[in-house]
Amino acid sequence: MSDQLTFTLENRDRIQAVESSFGPTGKPLFQPGRVLIGEGRLLKQSRRGPQPKAFFLFNDMLVYGSIILHGRWHKNQKIISLEDIELEDMEDGLTMSNQWLIRTPKKSFYVAAASPAEKRAWMEHIEECRSQLLQSASRRRSSTFAVTWIPDSASAICMRCSGKFSFTHRRHHCRHCGFVVCNSCSKERVVLEHIDCTKPLRVCKLCYTGLMKKENRRRGGSDGKSGSDEEDAAAPELELSSNEEPMESHAPSRWVTPEMDSWSPYVYLKPEHRKPLTT
């Protein structure tokens, strides 16, 4: 009983420390039953290339943010429910090793760990927590996920009209296929409900045509012909990033076992998580 109480208090302190690290702009993280499983730094592929991010795995969600002040503080807090996550193992890429893909309905992105062992630990713990959450809370897993964006650097021309990009002919991304396109080829806007159920988002001409055909079929107003295969293609997504921090080296992760009753042998406790930050 005393061990459980000690763990409960320590867990609360750790969560409050993470909450405090995001400052007043972060959302409250502590609630009864929520457990901080582990934390660490991962490289996250963004539109500007790989960037270090602080990730925090809880038993019901994944939280990440940008790193500031040498890792003591964080900003741009993002929260993803575990039932909305799907993982896909990936081979090493040109810019990142030990990487995998995190798919969510609103955004899908690549992350990379410092070593194969850390990669396995992250993926196994996320999958196990997700599985336990779906079993215990009667929640439904997501079935629709956002595509990953093709990086800006991957194409010097529009992937629809082949026009060359320049200072005035700028790059954009279709939110449906993830292709790098010019403004002329992506003037249309469509509501993609799995990303945002109210705000129309930029899509390219080809995807717009395919989506309209689907909508007409749904309403029973089409001739029943199928649209282009390309309208459903998922291309490799990267996040539109802003004010990203310079790349730093990886820091080790720390984990609690899935049973929440002990620390695993590769524990790494940061001082601010032994005792919550005070202001």
N, C-alpha and C positions, 0 to 999 in steps of 0.2 A: 504493500500500500504506500509506504513511504517512498519507494523507488518510483512508483507511478506519479506521485505528487511532485517529486523532484524533477522528473522528466517533463511533466506538464508545465511547471514554472520555467524551466530552462527553455522549452520550446516556445513559450510565450515571449520570453526575453529575446530569443533569436528572431522571431517574426517581427517584433516591435523594432529591433535594430535594423532589419531590412527595410521596414516601413519608414523609419526615420531617415535612412540613407537617401531616399528619394525626395525628402524635403516636403514643403507644403503642396507641391504640385502633384505628388503621388497619391494614389487612392489607398484607403485603409486596407490592410491585409489581414489583420488578426480577426479571427472569429472562432467560436467553440468548435472543436473537432478538426480544425485545420492544423496540419503538421508540416513543418519545413523539413523536407527530405534531404536536400543537398543544394550546394551552390558551386559555382565555378565560372571561369571565363571561357568563352568560346569565340572563335572568329565567325562573324556573320557576314555572308555575302550581301552587299548592297549595291546600289547603282554605281557608286564610286569605288567599288572594289571591296575586299575583305576588311572588316572593321571589328575590333575587340568589343565584346559586350559582356555584361555581367548577367548570368542566368541563375534563377532561383526556382528549384523544383519543389512544389508542394504536393500533398497527396490528392489535390483536386484541380491544380492549375499550374501553369508555367508562366513565370514573370521574368522579363528581361528589360534592360535599359542601357543607355550609354554610360561610359565611365568618365568621371571627372575627378579632379583633385587626387590623382594617384590612386584611384580606386576607393577612396573613403566615402565619396558621394556619387550618386547616380542621377540621371535625368531621363526624360522621354520614356517613362514607364509604359510597358506593354503587358497586358494580361491575356492569356489564352486558356480557356477551359480545356481540361485534358480530354473530355469526350469529343472535342472539336479537332483533335490532333491525329494525324496519321504520319508515321515515319517510313522512310524508304532509305535503305542502305545504298551508298554510292561508292564507286571506285575513286581513288585519288585523282584530283584534277590538276590542271597546270598551276593554279594559284593556291589551292588548298589541299592538304592531305588530311586523312582521317575524317572525311566529311560524310554528312548524310543530309537528307532532305526532310524538312518539317512542313507538312501540308496542313493548312487550315482553311476554313471557308473564305475568310477575308484576305488572307495573304499566305503565300508559300515561299519558303526561302531555304537556302543552304547554310549549314553551320559546320564547323570543324573543331575537333578537340586537339589537345596537345600531343596525344599518343593514341595508339590503337586501344590500349586498356581503358583510357578515359572515355573514348568513343563508345566502347561496349558498355561501360558503366552507365553513361548517360542514357543510351538507347534502352538498355534493359530496365533501368529504374523508371523511365517514362512509360514504357510499355506495361510494366507490372502495376504501377499506380493507376494507369488508365484502365486496365482490365479490372482491378479491384473496384474502382469507382463505378464502372458500368454495371458490375455485378451487384454492388451493395446499394446503389442509389436508384436503380431502375431507370437509368438515363439511356437515351438513344445516341449512338455514335453518328457523327456527321457522314453524309454520303456524297456531298458536293464540295469540292475544294478549288481554291483559286489556282490559276496557273502560275508558274514562275516566269518572271520577265527575263528576256534575253538581255545581257549587259549592253550598255551603250557602246563599249569598245568592240563588241563582236561584229558590228556592221558599220561600214562607212557610207552606206547607201540605204535608202528607204526599202524595206523588205516587201513593199507592195508595188511601188512605181519605179524603183531603182534610181530615183533621184539622189544626187550626192548631197550629203549633209554639209552645212556650213554655218557660219555665225548667224546668218539670217534664215537659213533653211534648217530648222532645228529638229532634234530628235524628240519623239514622244513614244509612249507605249500603249498598245491596245490592251485594255483590261480583260479582254476575253481570250485572246490567243497568246499575249505576251510579246508579240513581235515589235521590233523597233521600226517606227513609221514616221512619216512627216506629217505636218499639220493638215495638208491638203488631203491626205489619205485617211485622216482620222477626225473628220469634222463632226461625225455623227455621235450622238449620246444615247445610251440605253441604260435602263435600270437593270442591274445584275443582282438579283435578290440575295444570292448567297454572300455577296460582298457588302451591298448597301441597298436596303429595300425601298429607299426613298430618293436617293440622289442619282441622277443619270450620270453615267461614266463614259469616258472616251473609248470608242471602239473603231476599228478600221473598217473600210468599205466592205471588204469581203465578209467579215464577221457580222456586220450590220445586216447585210443581205441575207445571210444564213439565219440569223436570229429572227428577222422579220418573217422568213418562210416558216420557221418553227412556230412563231406566234400565230400566223395565219392557219397553220394546220391545227394548232390547239383550239382555235376558235371555229374550226370546221370550214374555213373559207379558202382552202387551197386545193390544188388538183391532186394532192397526195404524193407528189414527187419528193424524193429525198434531197436534202441540201448537199453542199460540197463537203467532202470528208474533212477539208481543212478547217471548216468552221468549228469543229470539235477538237482540233489538235491542241495539245498542251505543250507549249514550248518551254525550254529551260528558263523562275520569277525572281526578280530581285527587287528589294524594297527601295522606294523613293526615299532617300535619306537626306537629312539636313543637320548641319552642325555636328557631324560625326567627329569623334576624337581621333588623334593620330594613333597608328597601330602600335600596340604594346605587346610584350611577350605574354605567354600564357601563364596563368597561376593555377596551382592544383585545385581540384575539386574536393568537396567533402560531402559525405553521405551518411544517412541513417539507414539501417536495414529496413526492408519493407514492413517488417513486423513492428517497427518503431521502438524497439526495446533496447537497442544498443548501437554503438558506433562501429562501423566496419574498420578493419585494420588500417586502411589508408586514410584515416581521419586527418583533416587539416582545419583546425579551428583558428579563425582569425581573432585577434584580440577584441575587436569591437563586437564579436558575436559571443564571446564569453561574458561580456558585460555590455548592455545596450548603450548606444551613443547617448550622451547627454548634451543638452544645449544650455 
